[in-house]
Amino acid sequence: MAERDFNQEISALSHTLQSIESVLDLPKLITDKDALETQAGAPDLWNDPEKAQKITSALSRVQNVINKVSSLRSRISDLPIMLDLANSEDDAGAKSDVEQELNSLAVAISEMEVQTLLSGEYDHRDALITIRSEAGGVDAADWAEMVSRMYFRYCERHDYGVNVLETSYAEEAGIKSTTFRVNGSYAYGTLSVEQGTHRLVRISPFDSQNRRHTSFAGVEVVPVVDQSDHIDIDEKDFRVDVYRSSGPGGQGVNTTDSAVRITHIPTGIVVSCQNERSQIQNRATAMAVLQSKLLEKRNQEERAKIDALRGDSGGSWGNQIRSYVLHPYQMVKDHRTDFETGNTQAVLDGELDGFISAGIRWRREKK
């Protein structure tokens, strides 16, 4: 086998990183970071919690990207020095260290290159993943649990945080469904290409006759939508009308203009209150009701966005995206990209980078 040309590989990686820096517009990112740091340092930042959350989240994302690029550039700069030392001392161990670092850098830069393709509105957010057993009975329930383990291992490899929100266990083995949140930069953009149906072919461990079975697990990936429990209502956006209460309630209620009707002009929502004795009390109660209605309206709009994303994410429910064949041969193949590997155990242990990178590139080409 021909000896590797380390210098050429280092030069190629440096050129790739330079292209990434150009696509990311590194000078602009640094300017954005400085501006966000100024905003984040304002003493009244948390007077508006929702705005503060957006600023700090944006700052964290920008810092993460800048730090990652800076680290990669530093590692590339160190490689020629490591290589010169290894060559001058003719040290096989040092050369092996150079080779390992070069391989590690190639993987890291490839991942960074793929991340530059994630430009969707929600791509930078955390992800909510739901896995459900589909056709295949007990084998499907077992397969769904295997798929969830596969993603847990993938997240461990990439330092993503995982928070399991709900798991419904099947009676004999495996799970009916599970939902978990993946916390990390660009978690949704990265994992959204995994949405769809995953098919397993194997000798069933639950079949006493050792027959081959096919089972299915559905994977759904949606972004975590930013929410706030507080609704600010601008005074210019609502109109307050007062009128005399009617109906039962006692003499004080019915003889004064204490009832309050509030109309929220942008949405047309109207709320009224006439149960309290004073106009001030009725107004406060009506405003609380209006806030609740506006919060629910916003949540409905957010759910509608999520529903739309489910339809646009490239893997509609029931759409088979990948096959995992464990018998009569070993292979995992993605039907969209034709990316495949014979190392099925590595895939089931979370080695999904090749599939995810190919999926992101495939999705970008489709767009």
Steps between C-alpha positions, in 0.01 A plus 500: 500500500635842407622718786268784592597850396433676829595844372255473212221386733571784742488749213170354376344522848620858536342590167170334599494689829570823315196432281291434812616829653401679181152342495446579867626857444728489804562879520123557515462231767761675712322834453170334595661348809629838616157657453323215683750516787423870538126428508548209740696727735221757530389539864132494404535191279269278702226760530374335182561124558390392153733746326781414741462131421526567128811714545680251724407206276622682190823597678559140607452375143734759348766441765476126444558534125790746541668288767463184291651661190779656707581164659511325163726770356733470798518122467581527128775752577654262755511203263802607288698558821404155630594348164840676484588379850395145416706502180809659656507242779382216276252415776241240394284574803495873423412427137213285621379793715510725192300245304237470774467877532474535123221241489320667792526842335367366171188373680452823697539721192262281301240541776556876500463508123165321527385745769543788254216339302263541795340836433134426573305721740490232768822312425695649793245387757475199727309200367208296626520142377215252523552136412203266455480131429306438179422176313665186635352424840746423780791521256398856412482595868848356553623678187360833621702461819812415296447814289466718811822350637671572166413871528599515866843365403524748212425786740765374742757502220418864420458631855130569450290503814204262505191539718245218476152648535282191464530128431218251450623143545361205307367198688742231383813694403612837370298820489186627336640853483743743657552874477822674594652842464845540348686809622784633290597748235322419172347185650181538298667585170736207539250236610199608294626291205440192714122541487316216332458124529795277583473135389670206671551152349635231733450157652246573769616426857131462586428228242553146630547381141777756431328649199595827336275793589461854369401774741466876487559798730387853426723796588355848531725804552370849574669816628450629851302822458594792724222584739438740786230471764452876505317704239573872475208699362575845360245759616449624145394150395182481709187706564314507831125567516307532824129444541237430764484145617179305447356194660532383861778634715359736753421867512861626484579299189195598301488874567849607386698484175732236647491234225802491267533378145850479348554463126844390380523684168767294316321168559138608549478309830236647731474427873261637758467499877215626714521278805702733720362802679755753371611593152865456607437142614310414183772650283771299677300179463424567132867571428597169660246319281631679190857399582391137530320514165798661327736242648281217371479665159877523482538136603254399228702693243820332620336158474387588148861585411613164636228320301617678186860398571392139541370513146808673358784318673565253222377187673124478530357256751510152352767593246774237515836676503743232615537122521703314760562144382652259754414179313582338257773764458612810693418841355346834586387704200332838468250492213515875435875544471614140428754541781567157651731305728554138594593586859150467641609477863685832480186666362283354776759631746441853372747538216261697279723783378530371144124453466418839652757688292376334183141576599570869560678533165215313327242730655696808397525375141124437491435859608 
